[in-house]
Amino acid sequence: MERLYGLNIHCSCRASAMLLQTYIPQTPLSGFVDLFWYLEGYNPSHSKELTLPDGSIELVINLREDKIKLYDRENKDQLRTYGSSVICGPHTDFFIIDTSVETTVMGIHFKPGGIYPFLKMPVNELHNIHVSLDTLWGAKADELREMLLLSKTVDDKFRTLEESLIKLASRPLILHPAVSFVLNEFLSLPFKRPLSDVVGQIGLSQRRFIQLFKEEVGLSPKLFSRLRRFQEVLKRIDHAKSVNWLDVAIACGYYDQMHFIKDFQAFSSLNPTDYFSRQGRHHNHIAIHD
């Protein structure tokens, strides 16, 4: 099962001809991008998916229609319409995607901080929002989509996307060394060391570092660390038939079960037991049936 743009591709799909391909770009893009992906014919049995936050950033390009629709978070029956390409900013709140029609879409799944060189704005300005790509890249967003439509094969589309993304960089393809160091610490040892210990190694004031981290990653270091811990919980219970919540909480670094429940509800709007009992539940995703 793959997770792309909040889509968890799993066996409930109606369309037997679904095509999913991924591609890892070459350096220097591989330092900023996890993968490119192409999805065609995804048509699950449910019309909506509640997607849980992980702080990642996704660029999505609709190659079938000239618009992308997402449900309003507050009014779950109201659709919001975006352009043919959209940036899904770093989320700490859930959002709901429309899966009612078959799609042909391409996307870029960025590494934490990976989108920073391709924006002229601080990444934290995209926190918990979706933005039409032409708002950020102007006419270049439409030009990129047209080139992808003209590319004949999926491999051709990946090459076009790779070449175009390098040209779209508005900053050097580097992150601040302090941000890179702390991201590596979070991603390799997310629950082993207090945040203050990690920040104490970088030679910057806490205020200055928090500002840099938010500008390049989109979230505060503390919030990013909390999301990493929440994602570890989801990973641990994904295929479990039963769960000892206290054991999970301790293993993931929560200091007590109440702290764990509070964080889980803050990110998912559900308590852990309700989440675990949901039908159509997969890592980072809950199917919503009308």
N, C-alpha and C positions, 0 to 999 in steps of 0.2 A: 504494500500500500504506500502510495506517495502522497505527500502533502504539498500542494501547489496552489498559491493564491487562496488559501483557506479550503481548497478542495481536497478532500481525502478520497483518493480514487480506490474504490473497493468493490466488492462483488455484487452490490445491489444495483449496479448499472443495468438499465434496460437495453442499451445499445450494445450488441455483440461486436460491432465493428469499431469500437472505440480504439483510437490510436493515441499512445502516449510515448513521446520520445524526449530524452534529455541530452544535454551537451555541456561539458565543463570547458569553459574557454581557456585559452592559453595565457601564459604570463604576458603582460602584467595584470590582465583583467582577473585572472584566477585568484589574486590576492584580495579582490573586492566582490567577486561574484561567486556564489555557491554553484549555480547552474543556470543555464537557459532551458526552457521547456516549451514543448509544443503539444497541445491537446486538441483532439478532434473527436466529435461524436459522444461527448460525455453527456448522458441523459439519464440521471438516476430516477428511482421511483418516487422520490420526494421532491417538492418544489422549492424548499428553502433549506439552508444550512446555517446553523448558528456556529460561528467560528470563534474560537477562544484565542486570546492574545498571546503572542510570543515575542513581541518587540521587533520582529523582522520587518523588512520593507520589500514590497513586491511591485514590479512594473508589469502591467497586464495590457496586452494589445488584442483587441477583438478583430479577427480577420474575416468574420462572417457578417457582422452588422456594424453600423457606424455609431453605436452607442453601447454603454455598459450600464446595467441597472443593479442597484443595491438597495436593500430595504432600510428604512429609517430605523435607527436603534431604539428610539422612544416609541414610535408608532410602527409596529411590526407589519402592518398591512399597507403601509405607504411606501412606494418605490421612489427612489431618487435616481435621476438619469444623469450620466456623465458622458464625456466624449468617447470616441472609439478606443482611446487609450487612457489608462488611469494609473496613478501612483497610489498604492496603499501604504500610508505612512506607518511609523512604528506605533502599534496599538497596545494599550494596556486595558482597553475595554473590548468586550465582544462586539462582533458585527454580524450581519445576516446577508448572505448572498442569494441571488435568484438562480435556481437550477432548473427552471421550468421549461427551458428550450435547449435544444442541442447547440453546442458551441464549437467554434474553431478559434482557439486563442493561443497566443504565444506569451511568454513572460520571462522575466529575469528575477531570480531569487537572490537578493543581495546578502552578503555577509554583514554582521553588525558593523556599522560605520561605512559599509561599502558604497553607499550611494553618495556620500559626501562630496567626492571630487566631481560629481556630475550635476551638482546644484550650485546656484549662486546665492543661496539662502541657507541659514542654519537649519539642520535637519529637524531640530525640535519644533520648528514651525509647522511640521507635518504631523505632530503627535495627535493620534486618534482621529485623523481625518483622511478622506480620499480626495484626490485632486485630479482633474482632467490633465493629461500630460501636456496639452498645448498651452495650458496656463503657465507651465514651468519652462517648456522648451520652444514655445511659439510654433512657427510654421515647420520647424524641424521635426516635430512630432508627427505631423501628417506626411511629411516626406519619408520618414522612416517606415510608416505603415504602407505607403505606396510601394516602396522598394521591396518590402516583405511580400506583398501581394503579387508582385511581378516575379519573385524568385520561385522557380518551378518545383523544386524538391524541398523536403524538410531540411536536409543538410545544407542546401543553398540558403535557406532562410536563416539557419544558425550562423553561417558565414557572414551573411549580410548584417545580422544583428551585432555580431562581434566587431566587425569593421566599423560599423556606424557608431557603436557605443564608445569606442576609443576616440573617435573624432568629436564626440559630444562632451568630452571631459572639459569642464570649465576651470578646473584646478589641477595641480600636479597629482599624480596617482600615488599619494602618500597620506598617512594619517599622522597626527602628532605622536611622537615617540611615547609620551606618557599614556595616551589613549590606547595605543597598540599594546603596550605592556600590560595595562590593567585588563583589557579585553582578553588577552591570552591567559591571564590569571583566572578571570571569571570563567572562561570557556574550558579550561583544563581542571581547575579546582574550584568549582562554583560554591561549594559549601564548607570548605575546609578552613578558611581563614576569615577573620573579621575584615570588613571593608576598610576600616581605619588602618589596619596593618598594611594592606596593599597600597593604599594611598600614601602612607608614610614612606614608601620606598622611592617615590618619583621625583622628589625635590621641588615640588610646587606647593603653594598654599592650597588648602582644601577648597576654598572658594574658587580660585583660578582653575583648578582641575575640574571641578563640577561644571563650570561654564564650558570648558573645552569639550568635555565628554558629551554634554547635552547638544552642543553645536554639531558634533561629528557623528554621534550615535543616535541622538534624538530623544534620549531619556536620561534622567539623572543616574549616576552609578548605583545608587541604592535601589531605585526602581528597576533598573536592568537586572540587578542581582536577584531581586524578589521574583521577577518573571522567570529567570533561569531556574529558580528553585521550584516554582509552580509547574514549569514544563517538565522538570524531573519527576514530579509527582505523577503527572499524566502518563509519562513514559513508563513508570513502574507499575501502574495499574491497568495499562492498556489491554493486556490479554489475560488479566487475572480473573479467576472465577469467584474468588472471595478476597477480602482485604481486611487486614488489621490496621486500622487508620493510625493508631498510636505508633506502631512500628514504622509505617511509611513516614509519618511526621518527623520522627526522630532521625530516620535514615537520611532525610532530605534537609536536615539542619534547623528545623523549627524547635523553639525552646519549650513549647508545650502544645497540647492539642487545640486549645482555644485559639492560640496564635495561628495555627495551621488553618483552622476552619475559617477564621476571619479573612485571611489572605485568599483562600480558595473562593469564598463568596465575592470578594472584591473583584477578582479577575473574571469570574464565570457567571455571576449572578445566581449561582446554585450552591447548596451545601454539598459536601463530598458524597454523601449517601444518595442524594437525589441524582447527582450526575452519574454515579456508578450504575444506578438502576434504569437509566434511560435506554429505550430501544433505539437502535440506529446510532449508538455511540461509538465513535472511533477517536483516536488520539487527535485532540484539538478541534473536534467536530461533533456536532449533534444534529441529526436529521430532524427536520420539522415537517410533520405531515399535516396537511390541511384537513 
